[in-house]
């Protein structure tokens, strides 16, 4: 758990992932347990970094949505009101593997 703010960036707590799970030992995406649709994500440290300083690593560009509907109204800027951002999550599997499973992160679960 993170109780203090980092010197650079923010800790994001309380996110969920749908369609797979986070392996806390391997620190990467893995297949879901049977009959488990959503799982909690660990705290994510989001820190600003220059594009040229980003080191490549095997990952999935996981979309983050406000709700599980995964749709929203297009705003005047052309962006969905439900989509938040993509987050690069470590994975040994290819992008297409997780896309076929509909993997996405959510800020909240439906009641």
C-alpha positions in Angstrom: 0.0 0.0 0.0 1.1 3.5 -0.7 0.5 6.0 2.1 2.6 8.9 0.9 2.5 10.8 -2.3 5.5 10.0 -4.6 8.0 12.8 -5.3 7.1 12.6 -9.0 3.7 11.6 -10.4 0.7 10.0 -8.6 -0.4 6.6 -7.2 -3.6 5.4 -8.7 -5.6 3.1 -6.4 -8.9 1.3 -6.9 -8.8 0.2 -10.5 -10.2 -3.1 -11.8 -9.4 -5.2 -14.8 -11.9 -7.2 -16.9 -11.1 -10.2 -19.0 -7.9 -11.2 -17.4 -6.0 -10.8 -14.1 -2.8 -9.3 -12.7 -0.2 -11.8 -11.6 1.2 -10.2 -8.4 4.3 -12.5 -8.5 5.2 -12.1 -12.1 4.1 -8.5 -12.4 2.2 -9.1 -15.7 -1.1 -9.9 -17.2 -2.3 -13.5 -17.0 -5.5 -15.4 -17.9 -8.4 -15.0 -15.5 -9.3 -17.6 -12.9 -12.5 -19.6 -13.9 -15.7 -17.7 -13.3 -13.8 -14.5 -12.3 -14.8 -11.6 -14.6 -13.2 -8.7 -12.7 -10.1 -8.5 -10.5 -8.6 -5.7 -8.6 -5.4 -4.1 -9.9 -2.4 -3.1 -7.8 -1.6 0.5 -7.2 -0.2 2.0 -10.3 2.5 4.7 -10.2 1.8 7.1 -13.0 4.7 9.4 -13.5 5.5 11.8 -16.3 8.3 10.8 -18.6 9.6 12.2 -21.9 8.6 10.0 -24.9 12.3 9.6 -25.9 13.1 8.2 -22.4 10.5 5.4 -22.6 12.2 2.1 -22.7 10.4 -0.5 -24.9 9.0 -3.6 -23.1 6.5 -6.3 -24.0 3.1 -4.9 -23.1 -0.6 -4.5 -23.8 -2.0 -1.0 -24.4 -5.0 -1.5 -22.0 -7.9 1.0 -22.3 -9.2 2.5 -19.1 -12.9 3.3 -18.9 -14.9 5.1 -16.2 -17.7 2.4 -16.4 -18.1 -1.1 -17.7 -20.3 0.1 -20.6 -17.2 1.0 -22.5 -19.1 3.6 -24.5 -19.9 7.2 -24.0 -21.1 10.3 -25.7 -18.6 11.9 -28.1 -17.7 15.3 -26.7 -17.0 18.3 -28.9 -13.3 17.3 -28.9 -14.1 14.0 -30.5 -13.3 11.9 -27.4 -15.7 9.6 -25.6 -16.9 10.7 -22.2 -16.2 7.2 -20.8 -12.7 6.5 -22.1 -10.0 7.8 -19.8 -6.6 6.7 -21.3 -4.5 3.7 -22.4 -2.1 2.2 -19.8 0.8 0.0 -20.9 0.6 -3.2 -18.8 3.4 -5.7 -18.9 2.5 -8.9 -20.8 4.4 -11.7 -22.5 1.4 -12.3 -24.8 0.8 -10.3 -27.9 -1.6 -7.3 -28.1 -4.1 -9.3 -30.2 -4.4 -12.0 -27.5 -5.9 -9.5 -25.0 -7.9 -7.6 -27.6 -9.7 -10.9 -28.5 -10.6 -11.3 -24.8 -11.9 -7.7 -24.5 -9.5 -6.9 -21.7 -10.0 -3.4 -20.3 -9.5 -1.6 -17.0 -12.3 0.1 -15.1 -12.4 2.9 -12.5 -15.6 1.4 -11.0 -17.8 -1.7 -11.1 -21.5 -1.8 -11.7 -23.7 -2.4 -8.7 
